């Protein structure tokens, strides 16, 4: 997971959050390559699978650029995203769940990617994006809980948005690509009433 942010200075204008679509795949792929080392980023095939199988679990933070004369949207740049799927085989992220897997009948959402463009880090945008995501998943009653695996130094960031530590994820360490870090399983219950008002 990309380094979270904690400084509010100079937020970009015209930001908005929306569900991601297959048309966003190139920008997502670029952001994954900027935010993660090669062994941790999702390949394009996995990105496209997630966008087709469960776009409602994939959220993007964009900046819109407007034409000053017509006020029409000229472009939108993806500056942050969350990619998720519904997972089975237990309630935590596994190597299998990181692949081309989505179980619509599951009530557990697995977040596989939280990233903010390095140019826009340290502005609390990761907190903004995650808080929006949790609120939408709670209100839509999409699942019972969200789970993630986080690098140990990122645990305090996720705790601030309501995730709780479950324990060390030893399963992903069986893969050489992930063996160089300590990975922590975390979860957050989804409670609709939190956001009803």
mmCIF file of the C-alpha atoms, coordinates in Angstrom:
data_MODEL
# 
_entry.id   MODEL 
# 
loop_
_atom_site.group_PDB 
_atom_site.id 
_atom_site.type_symbol 
_atom_site.label_atom_id 
_atom_site.label_alt_id 
_atom_site.label_comp_id 
_atom_site.label_asym_id 
_atom_site.label_entity_id 
_atom_site.label_seq_id 
_atom_site.pdbx_PDB_ins_code 
_atom_site.Cartn_x 
_atom_site.Cartn_y 
_atom_site.Cartn_z 
_atom_site.occupancy 
_atom_site.B_iso_or_equiv 
_atom_site.pdbx_formal_charge 
_atom_site.auth_seq_id 
_atom_site.auth_comp_id 
_atom_site.auth_asym_id 
_atom_site.auth_atom_id 
_atom_site.pdbx_PDB_model_num 
ATOM 1   C CA . UNK A 1 1   ? 0.000   0.000   0.000   1.00 0.00 ? 1   UNK A CA 1 
ATOM 2   C CA . UNK A 1 2   ? 1.269   3.428   -0.884  1.00 0.00 ? 2   UNK A CA 1 
ATOM 3   C CA . UNK A 1 3   ? 2.556   5.800   1.788   1.00 0.00 ? 3   UNK A CA 1 
ATOM 4   C CA . UNK A 1 4   ? -0.341  7.699   3.338   1.00 0.00 ? 4   UNK A CA 1 
ATOM 5   C CA . UNK A 1 5   ? -0.491  11.420  3.628   1.00 0.00 ? 5   UNK A CA 1 
ATOM 6   C CA . UNK A 1 6   ? -0.807  13.750  6.599   1.00 0.00 ? 6   UNK A CA 1 
ATOM 7   C CA . UNK A 1 7   ? -0.380  17.375  5.471   1.00 0.00 ? 7   UNK A CA 1 
ATOM 8   C CA . UNK A 1 8   ? -3.283  19.486  4.212   1.00 0.00 ? 8   UNK A CA 1 
ATOM 9   C CA . UNK A 1 9   ? -1.405  22.180  2.298   1.00 0.00 ? 9   UNK A CA 1 
ATOM 10  C CA . UNK A 1 10  ? -2.587  23.152  -1.160  1.00 0.00 ? 10  UNK A CA 1 
ATOM 11  C CA . UNK A 1 11  ? -5.323  20.729  -2.070  1.00 0.00 ? 11  UNK A CA 1 
ATOM 12  C CA . UNK A 1 12  ? -5.889  20.468  -5.818  1.00 0.00 ? 12  UNK A CA 1 
ATOM 13  C CA . UNK A 1 13  ? -8.946  22.178  -7.305  1.00 0.00 ? 13  UNK A CA 1 
ATOM 14  C CA . UNK A 1 14  ? -11.830 20.304  -8.939  1.00 0.00 ? 14  UNK A CA 1 
ATOM 15  C CA . UNK A 1 15  ? -11.290 16.990  -7.144  1.00 0.00 ? 15  UNK A CA 1 
ATOM 16  C CA . UNK A 1 16  ? -13.986 14.358  -7.149  1.00 0.00 ? 16  UNK A CA 1 
ATOM 17  C CA . UNK A 1 17  ? -14.414 10.654  -6.407  1.00 0.00 ? 17  UNK A CA 1 
ATOM 18  C CA . UNK A 1 18  ? -16.265 8.214   -8.647  1.00 0.00 ? 18  UNK A CA 1 
ATOM 19  C CA . UNK A 1 19  ? -16.397 4.474   -9.364  1.00 0.00 ? 19  UNK A CA 1 
ATOM 20  C CA . UNK A 1 20  ? -13.683 3.334   -11.755 1.00 0.00 ? 20  UNK A CA 1 
ATOM 21  C CA . UNK A 1 21  ? -14.424 1.861   -15.183 1.00 0.00 ? 21  UNK A CA 1 
ATOM 22  C CA . UNK A 1 22  ? -12.467 -0.159  -17.727 1.00 0.00 ? 22  UNK A CA 1 
ATOM 23  C CA . UNK A 1 23  ? -11.754 3.112   -19.553 1.00 0.00 ? 23  UNK A CA 1 
ATOM 24  C CA . UNK A 1 24  ? -9.633  4.141   -16.531 1.00 0.00 ? 24  UNK A CA 1 
ATOM 25  C CA . UNK A 1 25  ? -7.368  1.061   -16.751 1.00 0.00 ? 25  UNK A CA 1 
ATOM 26  C CA . UNK A 1 26  ? -4.386  2.847   -18.333 1.00 0.00 ? 26  UNK A CA 1 
ATOM 27  C CA . UNK A 1 27  ? -4.361  5.585   -15.693 1.00 0.00 ? 27  UNK A CA 1 
ATOM 28  C CA . UNK A 1 28  ? -4.748  2.970   -12.929 1.00 0.00 ? 28  UNK A CA 1 
ATOM 29  C CA . UNK A 1 29  ? -1.848  0.964   -14.343 1.00 0.00 ? 29  UNK A CA 1 
ATOM 30  C CA . UNK A 1 30  ? 0.331   4.097   -14.428 1.00 0.00 ? 30  UNK A CA 1 
ATOM 31  C CA . UNK A 1 31  ? -0.557  4.964   -10.832 1.00 0.00 ? 31  UNK A CA 1 
ATOM 32  C CA . UNK A 1 32  ? 0.135   1.389   -9.673  1.00 0.00 ? 32  UNK A CA 1 
ATOM 33  C CA . UNK A 1 33  ? 3.609   1.584   -11.237 1.00 0.00 ? 33  UNK A CA 1 
ATOM 34  C CA . UNK A 1 34  ? 4.296   4.944   -9.536  1.00 0.00 ? 34  UNK A CA 1 
ATOM 35  C CA . UNK A 1 35  ? 2.979   3.851   -6.147  1.00 0.00 ? 35  UNK A CA 1 
ATOM 36  C CA . UNK A 1 36  ? 4.208   0.290   -5.720  1.00 0.00 ? 36  UNK A CA 1 
ATOM 37  C CA . UNK A 1 37  ? 7.396   -1.689  -6.281  1.00 0.00 ? 37  UNK A CA 1 
ATOM 38  C CA . UNK A 1 38  ? 7.137   -4.170  -9.193  1.00 0.00 ? 38  UNK A CA 1 
ATOM 39  C CA . UNK A 1 39  ? 6.479   -7.175  -6.931  1.00 0.00 ? 39  UNK A CA 1 
ATOM 40  C CA . UNK A 1 40  ? 3.455   -5.491  -5.284  1.00 0.00 ? 40  UNK A CA 1 
ATOM 41  C CA . UNK A 1 41  ? 1.611   -3.837  -8.178  1.00 0.00 ? 41  UNK A CA 1 
ATOM 42  C CA . UNK A 1 42  ? -1.333  -5.382  -9.965  1.00 0.00 ? 42  UNK A CA 1 
ATOM 43  C CA . UNK A 1 43  ? -0.671  -6.360  -13.584 1.00 0.00 ? 43  UNK A CA 1 
ATOM 44  C CA . UNK A 1 44  ? -2.927  -4.867  -16.262 1.00 0.00 ? 44  UNK A CA 1 
ATOM 45  C CA . UNK A 1 45  ? -4.848  -8.156  -16.623 1.00 0.00 ? 45  UNK A CA 1 
ATOM 46  C CA . UNK A 1 46  ? -5.763  -8.078  -12.916 1.00 0.00 ? 46  UNK A CA 1 
ATOM 47  C CA . UNK A 1 47  ? -6.729  -4.394  -13.062 1.00 0.00 ? 47  UNK A CA 1 
ATOM 48  C CA . UNK A 1 48  ? -9.015  -5.028  -16.033 1.00 0.00 ? 48  UNK A CA 1 
ATOM 49  C CA . UNK A 1 49  ? -10.533 -8.100  -14.361 1.00 0.00 ? 49  UNK A CA 1 
ATOM 50  C CA . UNK A 1 50  ? -11.404 -6.119  -11.215 1.00 0.00 ? 50  UNK A CA 1 
ATOM 51  C CA . UNK A 1 51  ? -12.886 -3.244  -13.214 1.00 0.00 ? 51  UNK A CA 1 
ATOM 52  C CA . UNK A 1 52  ? -15.104 -5.632  -15.190 1.00 0.00 ? 52  UNK A CA 1 
ATOM 53  C CA . UNK A 1 53  ? -16.062 -8.020  -12.349 1.00 0.00 ? 53  UNK A CA 1 
ATOM 54  C CA . UNK A 1 54  ? -16.763 -5.497  -9.590  1.00 0.00 ? 54  UNK A CA 1 
ATOM 55  C CA . UNK A 1 55  ? -16.445 -1.828  -10.608 1.00 0.00 ? 55  UNK A CA 1 
ATOM 56  C CA . UNK A 1 56  ? -18.567 -0.859  -7.589  1.00 0.00 ? 56  UNK A CA 1 
ATOM 57  C CA . UNK A 1 57  ? -15.642 -1.964  -5.361  1.00 0.00 ? 57  UNK A CA 1 
ATOM 58  C CA . UNK A 1 58  ? -13.115 0.169   -7.271  1.00 0.00 ? 58  UNK A CA 1 
ATOM 59  C CA . UNK A 1 59  ? -12.978 3.895   -6.560  1.00 0.00 ? 59  UNK A CA 1 
ATOM 60  C CA . UNK A 1 60  ? -10.923 6.708   -8.076  1.00 0.00 ? 60  UNK A CA 1 
ATOM 61  C CA . UNK A 1 61  ? -9.964  10.218  -6.986  1.00 0.00 ? 61  UNK A CA 1 
ATOM 62  C CA . UNK A 1 62  ? -9.741  12.520  -9.995  1.00 0.00 ? 62  UNK A CA 1 
ATOM 63  C CA . UNK A 1 63  ? -8.872  16.119  -10.829 1.00 0.00 ? 63  UNK A CA 1 
ATOM 64  C CA . UNK A 1 64  ? -10.916 17.649  -13.622 1.00 0.00 ? 64  UNK A CA 1 
ATOM 65  C CA . UNK A 1 65  ? -9.480  20.244  -15.967 1.00 0.00 ? 65  UNK A CA 1 
ATOM 66  C CA . UNK A 1 66  ? -12.031 22.647  -17.422 1.00 0.00 ? 66  UNK A CA 1 
ATOM 67  C CA . UNK A 1 67  ? -11.862 24.723  -20.592 1.00 0.00 ? 67  UNK A CA 1 
ATOM 68  C CA . UNK A 1 68  ? -11.843 28.348  -19.329 1.00 0.00 ? 68  UNK A CA 1 
ATOM 69  C CA . UNK A 1 69  ? -14.033 29.540  -22.215 1.00 0.00 ? 69  UNK A CA 1 
ATOM 70  C CA . UNK A 1 70  ? -16.665 26.829  -22.488 1.00 0.00 ? 70  UNK A CA 1 
ATOM 71  C CA . UNK A 1 71  ? -16.468 25.503  -18.880 1.00 0.00 ? 71  UNK A CA 1 
ATOM 72  C CA . UNK A 1 72  ? -16.592 21.993  -20.347 1.00 0.00 ? 72  UNK A CA 1 
ATOM 73  C CA . UNK A 1 73  ? -14.416 19.211  -18.975 1.00 0.00 ? 73  UNK A CA 1 
ATOM 74  C CA . UNK A 1 74  ? -11.197 18.966  -21.011 1.00 0.00 ? 74  UNK A CA 1 
ATOM 75  C CA . UNK A 1 75  ? -9.663  16.056  -19.113 1.00 0.00 ? 75  UNK A CA 1 
ATOM 76  C CA . UNK A 1 76  ? -9.622  14.174  -15.857 1.00 0.00 ? 76  UNK A CA 1 
ATOM 77  C CA . UNK A 1 77  ? -6.477  12.910  -14.176 1.00 0.00 ? 77  UNK A CA 1 
ATOM 78  C CA . UNK A 1 78  ? -6.547  9.978   -11.764 1.00 0.00 ? 78  UNK A CA 1 
ATOM 79  C CA . UNK A 1 79  ? -4.551  10.902  -8.643  1.00 0.00 ? 79  UNK A CA 1 
ATOM 80  C CA . UNK A 1 80  ? -5.625  8.090   -6.326  1.00 0.00 ? 80  UNK A CA 1 
ATOM 81  C CA . UNK A 1 81  ? -7.479  4.811   -6.336  1.00 0.00 ? 81  UNK A CA 1 
ATOM 82  C CA . UNK A 1 82  ? -8.751  1.861   -4.328  1.00 0.00 ? 82  UNK A CA 1 
ATOM 83  C CA . UNK A 1 83  ? -9.169  -1.538  -5.996  1.00 0.00 ? 83  UNK A CA 1 
ATOM 84  C CA . UNK A 1 84  ? -11.198 -4.219  -4.247  1.00 0.00 ? 84  UNK A CA 1 
ATOM 85  C CA . UNK A 1 85  ? -12.942 -7.537  -4.797  1.00 0.00 ? 85  UNK A CA 1 
ATOM 86  C CA . UNK A 1 86  ? -15.128 -9.794  -2.693  1.00 0.00 ? 86  UNK A CA 1 
ATOM 87  C CA . UNK A 1 87  ? -13.014 -12.590 -1.258  1.00 0.00 ? 87  UNK A CA 1 
ATOM 88  C CA . UNK A 1 88  ? -13.638 -16.080 0.091   1.00 0.00 ? 88  UNK A CA 1 
ATOM 89  C CA . UNK A 1 89  ? -11.536 -18.872 1.491   1.00 0.00 ? 89  UNK A CA 1 
ATOM 90  C CA . UNK A 1 90  ? -11.419 -17.292 4.924   1.00 0.00 ? 90  UNK A CA 1 
ATOM 91  C CA . UNK A 1 91  ? -11.833 -13.679 5.783   1.00 0.00 ? 91  UNK A CA 1 
ATOM 92  C CA . UNK A 1 92  ? -8.384  -12.316 4.956   1.00 0.00 ? 92  UNK A CA 1 
ATOM 93  C CA . UNK A 1 93  ? -6.262  -11.488 1.931   1.00 0.00 ? 93  UNK A CA 1 
ATOM 94  C CA . UNK A 1 94  ? -4.473  -14.496 0.467   1.00 0.00 ? 94  UNK A CA 1 
ATOM 95  C CA . UNK A 1 95  ? -2.239  -14.962 -2.556  1.00 0.00 ? 95  UNK A CA 1 
ATOM 96  C CA . UNK A 1 96  ? -5.211  -16.530 -4.346  1.00 0.00 ? 96  UNK A CA 1 
ATOM 97  C CA . UNK A 1 97  ? -7.521  -13.599 -3.572  1.00 0.00 ? 97  UNK A CA 1 
ATOM 98  C CA . UNK A 1 98  ? -4.985  -11.205 -5.117  1.00 0.00 ? 98  UNK A CA 1 
ATOM 99  C CA . UNK A 1 99  ? -5.446  -12.863 -8.495  1.00 0.00 ? 99  UNK A CA 1 
ATOM 100 C CA . UNK A 1 100 ? -8.345  -13.012 -10.949 1.00 0.00 ? 100 UNK A CA 1 
ATOM 101 C CA . UNK A 1 101 ? -10.874 -13.855 -8.250  1.00 0.00 ? 101 UNK A CA 1 
ATOM 102 C CA . UNK A 1 102 ? -14.152 -12.219 -7.244  1.00 0.00 ? 102 UNK A CA 1 
ATOM 103 C CA . UNK A 1 103 ? -16.906 -14.036 -5.315  1.00 0.00 ? 103 UNK A CA 1 
ATOM 104 C CA . UNK A 1 104 ? -20.108 -11.999 -5.576  1.00 0.00 ? 104 UNK A CA 1 
ATOM 105 C CA . UNK A 1 105 ? -21.763 -14.117 -2.862  1.00 0.00 ? 105 UNK A CA 1 
ATOM 106 C CA . UNK A 1 106 ? -19.117 -13.200 -0.271  1.00 0.00 ? 106 UNK A CA 1 
ATOM 107 C CA . UNK A 1 107 ? -19.794 -10.539 2.355   1.00 0.00 ? 107 UNK A CA 1 
ATOM 108 C CA . UNK A 1 108 ? -16.079 -9.687  2.775   1.00 0.00 ? 108 UNK A CA 1 
ATOM 109 C CA . UNK A 1 109 ? -14.508 -6.935  0.661   1.00 0.00 ? 109 UNK A CA 1 
ATOM 110 C CA . UNK A 1 110 ? -10.768 -7.280  0.172   1.00 0.00 ? 110 UNK A CA 1 
ATOM 111 C CA . UNK A 1 111 ? -8.920  -4.067  -0.641  1.00 0.00 ? 111 UNK A CA 1 
ATOM 112 C CA . UNK A 1 112 ? -5.912  -4.906  -2.790  1.00 0.00 ? 112 UNK A CA 1 
ATOM 113 C CA . UNK A 1 113 ? -4.661  -1.440  -3.631  1.00 0.00 ? 113 UNK A CA 1 
ATOM 114 C CA . UNK A 1 114 ? -4.726  2.012   -2.032  1.00 0.00 ? 114 UNK A CA 1 
ATOM 115 C CA . UNK A 1 115 ? -2.476  4.494   -3.808  1.00 0.00 ? 115 UNK A CA 1 
ATOM 116 C CA . UNK A 1 116 ? -2.100  8.255   -4.160  1.00 0.00 ? 116 UNK A CA 1 
ATOM 117 C CA . UNK A 1 117 ? -0.034  9.845   -6.929  1.00 0.00 ? 117 UNK A CA 1 
ATOM 118 C CA . UNK A 1 118 ? 3.359   10.787  -5.380  1.00 0.00 ? 118 UNK A CA 1 
ATOM 119 C CA . UNK A 1 119 ? 2.843   14.377  -6.564  1.00 0.00 ? 119 UNK A CA 1 
ATOM 120 C CA . UNK A 1 120 ? -0.302  14.636  -4.399  1.00 0.00 ? 120 UNK A CA 1 
ATOM 121 C CA . UNK A 1 121 ? 0.813   12.788  -1.259  1.00 0.00 ? 121 UNK A CA 1 
ATOM 122 C CA . UNK A 1 122 ? 0.942   14.422  2.184   1.00 0.00 ? 122 UNK A CA 1 
ATOM 123 C CA . UNK A 1 123 ? -2.416  16.169  1.670   1.00 0.00 ? 123 UNK A CA 1 
ATOM 124 C CA . UNK A 1 124 ? -4.675  13.692  3.537   1.00 0.00 ? 124 UNK A CA 1 
ATOM 125 C CA . UNK A 1 125 ? -6.025  12.436  0.207   1.00 0.00 ? 125 UNK A CA 1 
ATOM 126 C CA . UNK A 1 126 ? -5.596  8.764   1.149   1.00 0.00 ? 126 UNK A CA 1 
ATOM 127 C CA . UNK A 1 127 ? -7.730  9.422   4.239   1.00 0.00 ? 127 UNK A CA 1 
ATOM 128 C CA . UNK A 1 128 ? -10.321 11.253  2.126   1.00 0.00 ? 128 UNK A CA 1 
ATOM 129 C CA . UNK A 1 129 ? -10.488 8.439   -0.429  1.00 0.00 ? 129 UNK A CA 1 
ATOM 130 C CA . UNK A 1 130 ? -10.687 5.649   2.155   1.00 0.00 ? 130 UNK A CA 1 
ATOM 131 C CA . UNK A 1 131 ? -13.288 7.450   4.272   1.00 0.00 ? 131 UNK A CA 1 
ATOM 132 C CA . UNK A 1 132 ? -15.446 7.980   1.185   1.00 0.00 ? 132 UNK A CA 1 
ATOM 133 C CA . UNK A 1 133 ? -15.008 4.311   0.211   1.00 0.00 ? 133 UNK A CA 1 
ATOM 134 C CA . UNK A 1 134 ? -15.962 3.036   3.678   1.00 0.00 ? 134 UNK A CA 1 
ATOM 135 C CA . UNK A 1 135 ? -19.007 5.319   3.767   1.00 0.00 ? 135 UNK A CA 1 
ATOM 136 C CA . UNK A 1 136 ? -20.216 4.162   0.343   1.00 0.00 ? 136 UNK A CA 1 
ATOM 137 C CA . UNK A 1 137 ? -19.679 0.474   1.130   1.00 0.00 ? 137 UNK A CA 1 
ATOM 138 C CA . UNK A 1 138 ? -21.541 0.938   4.453   1.00 0.00 ? 138 UNK A CA 1 
ATOM 139 C CA . UNK A 1 139 ? -24.485 2.805   2.917   1.00 0.00 ? 139 UNK A CA 1 
ATOM 140 C CA . UNK A 1 140 ? -24.829 0.390   -0.001  1.00 0.00 ? 140 UNK A CA 1 
ATOM 141 C CA . UNK A 1 141 ? -24.668 -2.620  2.334   1.00 0.00 ? 141 UNK A CA 1 
ATOM 142 C CA . UNK A 1 142 ? -22.280 -4.316  -0.077  1.00 0.00 ? 142 UNK A CA 1 
ATOM 143 C CA . UNK A 1 143 ? -20.639 -6.434  2.602   1.00 0.00 ? 143 UNK A CA 1 
ATOM 144 C CA . UNK A 1 144 ? -20.149 -7.048  6.304   1.00 0.00 ? 144 UNK A CA 1 
ATOM 145 C CA . UNK A 1 145 ? -16.516 -5.972  6.533   1.00 0.00 ? 145 UNK A CA 1 
ATOM 146 C CA . UNK A 1 146 ? -13.467 -4.745  4.647   1.00 0.00 ? 146 UNK A CA 1 
ATOM 147 C CA . UNK A 1 147 ? -10.096 -6.468  5.016   1.00 0.00 ? 147 UNK A CA 1 
ATOM 148 C CA . UNK A 1 148 ? -6.615  -5.412  3.924   1.00 0.00 ? 148 UNK A CA 1 
ATOM 149 C CA . UNK A 1 149 ? -3.023  -6.430  4.380   1.00 0.00 ? 149 UNK A CA 1 
ATOM 150 C CA . UNK A 1 150 ? -0.734  -3.549  5.210   1.00 0.00 ? 150 UNK A CA 1 
ATOM 151 C CA . UNK A 1 151 ? 2.990   -3.032  5.539   1.00 0.00 ? 151 UNK A CA 1 
ATOM 152 C CA . UNK A 1 152 ? 3.666   -2.787  9.266   1.00 0.00 ? 152 UNK A CA 1 
ATOM 153 C CA . UNK A 1 153 ? 4.626   0.955   9.173   1.00 0.00 ? 153 UNK A CA 1 
ATOM 154 C CA . UNK A 1 154 ? 1.208   1.785   7.635   1.00 0.00 ? 154 UNK A CA 1 
ATOM 155 C CA . UNK A 1 155 ? -0.807  0.166   10.448  1.00 0.00 ? 155 UNK A CA 1 
ATOM 156 C CA . UNK A 1 156 ? -1.304  3.466   12.387  1.00 0.00 ? 156 UNK A CA 1 
ATOM 157 C CA . UNK A 1 157 ? -2.686  5.139   9.239   1.00 0.00 ? 157 UNK A CA 1 
ATOM 158 C CA . UNK A 1 158 ? -5.299  2.413   8.726   1.00 0.00 ? 158 UNK A CA 1 
ATOM 159 C CA . UNK A 1 159 ? -6.156  2.408   12.432  1.00 0.00 ? 159 UNK A CA 1 
ATOM 160 C CA . UNK A 1 160 ? -7.030  6.117   12.137  1.00 0.00 ? 160 UNK A CA 1 
ATOM 161 C CA . UNK A 1 161 ? -9.763  5.252   9.603   1.00 0.00 ? 161 UNK A CA 1 
ATOM 162 C CA . UNK A 1 162 ? -11.196 2.483   11.762  1.00 0.00 ? 162 UNK A CA 1 
ATOM 163 C CA . UNK A 1 163 ? -9.273  -0.660  10.818  1.00 0.00 ? 163 UNK A CA 1 
ATOM 164 C CA . UNK A 1 164 ? -8.216  -3.033  13.587  1.00 0.00 ? 164 UNK A CA 1 
ATOM 165 C CA . UNK A 1 165 ? -5.165  -5.295  13.629  1.00 0.00 ? 165 UNK A CA 1 
ATOM 166 C CA . UNK A 1 166 ? -5.989  -8.983  13.387  1.00 0.00 ? 166 UNK A CA 1 
ATOM 167 C CA . UNK A 1 167 ? -2.416  -10.308 13.253  1.00 0.00 ? 167 UNK A CA 1 
ATOM 168 C CA . UNK A 1 168 ? 0.498   -10.996 10.981  1.00 0.00 ? 168 UNK A CA 1 
ATOM 169 C CA . UNK A 1 169 ? -0.369  -12.446 7.564   1.00 0.00 ? 169 UNK A CA 1 
ATOM 170 C CA . UNK A 1 170 ? 2.010   -15.364 7.183   1.00 0.00 ? 170 UNK A CA 1 
ATOM 171 C CA . UNK A 1 171 ? 0.324   -16.747 4.059   1.00 0.00 ? 171 UNK A CA 1 
ATOM 172 C CA . UNK A 1 172 ? 1.597   -14.040 1.710   1.00 0.00 ? 172 UNK A CA 1 
ATOM 173 C CA . UNK A 1 173 ? 5.130   -14.508 3.059   1.00 0.00 ? 173 UNK A CA 1 
ATOM 174 C CA . UNK A 1 174 ? 5.174   -17.915 1.363   1.00 0.00 ? 174 UNK A CA 1 
ATOM 175 C CA . UNK A 1 175 ? 5.537   -16.020 -1.907  1.00 0.00 ? 175 UNK A CA 1 
ATOM 176 C CA . UNK A 1 176 ? 9.091   -14.765 -2.519  1.00 0.00 ? 176 UNK A CA 1 
ATOM 177 C CA . UNK A 1 177 ? 7.742   -11.480 -3.914  1.00 0.00 ? 177 UNK A CA 1 
ATOM 178 C CA . UNK A 1 178 ? 6.236   -10.580 -0.528  1.00 0.00 ? 178 UNK A CA 1 
ATOM 179 C CA . UNK A 1 179 ? 8.762   -12.228 1.807   1.00 0.00 ? 179 UNK A CA 1 
ATOM 180 C CA . UNK A 1 180 ? 10.873  -9.099  2.313   1.00 0.00 ? 180 UNK A CA 1 
ATOM 181 C CA . UNK A 1 181 ? 8.247   -7.286  4.440   1.00 0.00 ? 181 UNK A CA 1 
ATOM 182 C CA . UNK A 1 182 ? 6.069   -7.880  7.471   1.00 0.00 ? 182 UNK A CA 1 
ATOM 183 C CA . UNK A 1 183 ? 2.404   -7.857  6.391   1.00 0.00 ? 183 UNK A CA 1 
ATOM 184 C CA . UNK A 1 184 ? -0.414  -7.229  8.851   1.00 0.00 ? 184 UNK A CA 1 
ATOM 185 C CA . UNK A 1 185 ? -4.021  -8.396  8.428   1.00 0.00 ? 185 UNK A CA 1 
ATOM 186 C CA . UNK A 1 186 ? -6.490  -5.658  9.312   1.00 0.00 ? 186 UNK A CA 1 
ATOM 187 C CA . UNK A 1 187 ? -10.269 -5.445  9.184   1.00 0.00 ? 187 UNK A CA 1 
ATOM 188 C CA . UNK A 1 188 ? -13.045 -2.892  9.511   1.00 0.00 ? 188 UNK A CA 1 
ATOM 189 C CA . UNK A 1 189 ? -16.672 -3.738  10.113  1.00 0.00 ? 189 UNK A CA 1 
ATOM 190 C CA . UNK A 1 190 ? -19.164 -1.958  7.857   1.00 0.00 ? 190 UNK A CA 1 
ATOM 191 C CA . UNK A 1 191 ? -21.956 -0.370  9.892   1.00 0.00 ? 191 UNK A CA 1 
ATOM 192 C CA . UNK A 1 192 ? -24.642 1.454   7.922   1.00 0.00 ? 192 UNK A CA 1 
ATOM 193 C CA . UNK A 1 193 ? -25.891 3.446   10.915  1.00 0.00 ? 193 UNK A CA 1 
ATOM 194 C CA . UNK A 1 194 ? -22.526 5.256   11.206  1.00 0.00 ? 194 UNK A CA 1 
ATOM 195 C CA . UNK A 1 195 ? -23.373 7.193   8.059   1.00 0.00 ? 195 UNK A CA 1 
ATOM 196 C CA . UNK A 1 196 ? -27.178 7.400   8.157   1.00 0.00 ? 196 UNK A CA 1 
ATOM 197 C CA . UNK A 1 197 ? -27.384 11.015  9.357   1.00 0.00 ? 197 UNK A CA 1 
# 
